[in-house]
Amino acid sequence: MWRFIARRLVELAPTLLAVATITFFLVRLAPGGPFDAERQVQPEVLERLKDHYNLNAPIYRQYLDYMFGLFRGDLGISFSKPSYTVTELILLRLPVSLELGAYALLVALGIGLGAGLLASLKPNSLLDHAPMSLAMIGICLPSFVLGPLLLLMFSEKLAWFPVMGWETPADKVLPSLTLGAVYAAYIARLTRGGMLEVLSQDYIRTARAKGLRESRVVLEHGLRGGMQPVVAFLGPATARLLTGSFVVETIFWIPGLGRDFVGAAFNRDYPLIMGTVLVYAVFVLVLNLAADIAQAWLDPRVRRA
Amino acid sequence: MSIGEGRMASTITSTITSTIILVSCLPLVSVVAGCGRAADMPGAVILHAGNGAEVQDLDPHMVSGVTEHRTLCALFEGLVNLDPRTLEPEPGVAASWDLSPDARVYTFHLRRDARWSNGDAVTAEDFHYAWRRILSPNLAADYAYFLHCIENAKAYNEGTVTDFDVVGVKVVDAYTLEARLEHPTPYFLGMQVHQAYMPVHRATIERFGAMDERSTRWTRAGNHVGNGPFLLAEWTPNAVIRVRRNPHYWNRDAVRLDGINFYAIDNLWTQERAFRSGQLDMTDDVPLHKVRLYRERDPDRIVLHPYLGTYYYRLNVTRPPFTDRRVRRAFAMALDREAITHNVTRGGEEPAPFYTPPDTNGYTCRHRIPFDPASARVLLAEAGFPDGRGLPPIEILYNTSEAHKLIAEAVQQMWKQHLGADVRLLNQDWKVYLDSTNTLNYMVARSGWIGDVVDPVNFLECFLGGGGNNRTGYASPEFDALVHAAYAEADVGQRLELLQEAEAVLLEDAPLIPIYFYSRKYLKRPEVLGLDPNPLGYIRWTRVTLRRERV
């Protein structure tokens, strides 16, 4: 097991290096520069800006300088917010996105597991069809539709929750629901599928034959097997949830990393794009690894593979 | 269940439990994080203002946008203020000023009670320092060119002169500042409300870096020192800027608000929702689709007034068929501007038969582009394209936006109907669009210009040959000569005459097709008073008040 984890950890470094390198060159290939504006900057001012941000150096030099900076933990200064370093901006925004993601994950797991379990207990009954139809709608409904719909209902008509912000607990309900809903829908379907397969296995029949209570059969023996597809899904899904959603952050005006990520790309804010992409990459890689470890634990066959 | 499996199950259970505990602690974390902010006194009158895009910085010399200007007007004060109704100069840090008979030397007499937010006196030296700073080549300030009307300022800014003493700014004594201009500049006083001319506090700048160093931390809350009616209490990027009364401001008794919260909300729909739910007292814009609704159902909550800007289409004069002036004229004349403002934009915009907005500092262009499809067809036939036959497909480029798309569709239909042209639409993301227009890689491109100062020359000089804001390939020696003659002309009437001639040449050559004059539109609660509409969208925060008291 430890060798498996060690091998995967060693694989992280070259993957991150590749992500950093590809992003570095791709953003510079995109047309339009960071200092292009409707009101054109004077040519001499533009030259000085480029000098200041090391954009006049040959591209390989810029790349090496960036990489050396990266190894020292220096992500550079944001072009679009010149008095902030990229590290400062990420540290300011990431906790917000993490918090939103954590709530959304809780929503997704709570609703998804519950609905999936319920559906799997009485397949092809109303108890199955109702939550599964809802889940289907959840999957089809993008957050830019669901968010405004929830706002219309619960903020504008009923006035239960504020329409924007991220300060009070009430601010956090609708965004978490919006972000979590799609994932809840997937988890519900995955749980149902996984559980149906497991519940028809011999060892479940044995457990029942031994006279165990149904709740123990389902929650203790069934759920462990049935969770496997959910766990595999949760790795990348958690990374996506935790690193921010541009759409939800924009609709509910949440100062998270997702808005910065998209804003940086539109503004050609190279250092900020690099910083946010690297944060995403680290999250995706680490959480995928966590999902793999959890799966290996649940299923020894993966460990040996 | 084996012992190993039992341990496994308990590990999963404990992981889930700890996740739940962790997640339930998060609200506590944010509560604790929010504790750093000083609470407002009960009953404090705070204005909640939607401010559009996030400000880049709170250093007046490092920023160029409208949202930054709005925020900085609360934190700093220049030598002169403007009356928000008439845009006439009023005393600011300068209590009075004199102008020399040749209209080239301004002498400002500063008030003695002006103070920085830390209590230090604001002196002529502060302005001298600030202007030297923004003109420093190393600072690479976007808006340094705004001071180029000052003698030798351009040379110093470009690095060809290194001695600041030759620049026309002189400290006569602690409270007297002299500004010597290159040529008479009737809008020099008006420019004093622009951030480029605002003073900065030397000791604060130099505590956090060199005078001409970019990216220092002096603009953070706690470090920031300004001289405006408000001081910076909090700046959370991408979220909110809170400013509160400056107890040292010389005219503090006139300030009616206890503070302003500027919310960086760039999504118009989010802003509108927040306004409707009462979280905002005013917004900085309105979604196009909502304008009609508010005008019909809630007219006292929407403000619409002319704004000093022109929405127009650029024509690339280096690419056929627009190399031919007759073709450009024909396309300009085949546009029903009235129909666009009446049926498409519907936000109080005025059709633009010429380029400079009407009544800009006493100037309204006499020359007009008529809507005359018949003459347009004749011109097009003369150019060798009768009924549009032989015309290549015309491509209209616009940056991604619902409004630009709707307008382009209307124009497409008009050119098809009146000229028989095959018009296609191309939208690009903002930076790609800028790249395309900068490199003349387009045929027709949507554009706009918002005036920095209320003067026609600010609009016309964009089309000087080879200028950075020209982006059409247009160069006319006749037009350039007229604008340069206007620069040097001291007589106000004669100067405007020269600009009239220049604009007539420009419209006849038609490297651009004016479509409409912008209107400023935003939402505001009836309780918000003192927001006098003016074409610059300039807000004197000292005049603004909220009738209803609340925190």
Interface residues (C-beta under 8 A of the other chain):
Chain A: A30 P31 G32 G33 D36 A37 E38 R39 Q40 V41 Q42 P43 E44 V45 R48 L49 H52 I77 S80 K81 P82 S83 Y84 L89 L92 R93 P95 E99 A102 Y103 L105 L106 P148 L151 S155 E156 A159 P162 V163 M164 G165 W166 E167 P169 K172 E220 R224 T250 I251 F252 W253 P255 R259 D260 F266 N267 R268 W297 L298
Chain B: M1 M8 A9 T11 I12 T19 I20 L22 V23 L26 P27 V29 S30 G34 E54 Q56 D57 L58 D59 M62 S64 P137 N138 A140 A141 D142 A144 Y145 N157 E158 G159 R214 S215 T216 R217 W218 T219 R220 T236 P237 N238 A239 Y263 I265 N267 W269 T270 R273 A274 R276 S277 Q279 D429 W430 K431 V432 Y433 L434 D435 S436 N438 S447 G448 G468 N469 R471
